[in-house]
Amino acid sequence: GAVVSQHPSRVICKSGTSVKIECRSLDFQATTMFWYRQFPKKSLMLMATSNEGSKATYEQGVEKDKFLINHASLTLSTLTVTSAHPEDSSFYICSATPPLAGGEQFFGPGTRLTVL
Amino acid sequence: QKEVEQDPGPLSVPEGAIVSLNCTYSNSAFQYFMWYRQYSRKGPELLMYTYSSGNKEDGRFTAQVDKSSKYISLFIRDSQPSDSATYLCAMTMGGNYQLIWGAGTKLIIKP
């Protein structure tokens, strides 16, 4: 159970362009999804918490105008990196929490973003 | 002081050995405890989930929680080279509270 998919798995883009990453819960409805960023050999850094039908809650230091999050349905959340720069290159991972969960999160496979 | 402390390793053990991974925490409000395994360039995979003090076993894995000491452990029996990965502990107060992560321990099982 509890499968989360992410698309694309890898993307390379030019500086200044925007990139959209999709996160889907395949076998459950997720009222809450989370977006993380992970640097090499580091733990996960929470960027934002996304609740279906409402605005995302961003962590301190994360620019909400740069990292646009949309959670339009109970199975889909999207992260758009706007006007990407090389320093945005990173591994982005989403997770989702099933209903009535005690706090455990199920993760997607991640998206490797490289900005040239 | 970090809320969750975890030795980043690397921890290198021979195949077949029993592995012990540990985390300590400072916030007594944490109620739910998880261990994730992450292979390189992959998303974390939930291995164990517990919410009470004591032991929970699943195959070769045993999760142990000691709330009085604010200490959790993951034991891996009969370790295999395929167990080589980074193991992250995580904990939360529950519900939609965010997970608080350990730094992750890199585990290497030598054939």
Interface residues (C-beta under 8 A of the other chain):
Chain A: A2 V4 Q6 T31 T32 F34 K42 S43 L44 L46 T49 N51 F91 I93 S95 T97 G102 G103 E104 Q105 F106 F107 G108 P109 G110 R112
Chain B: Q31 Y32 M34 Y36 R41 K42 G43 P44 E45 L46 Y49 Y51 L88 T92 M93 G94 G95 N96 Y97 Q98 L99 W101 G102 A103 G104
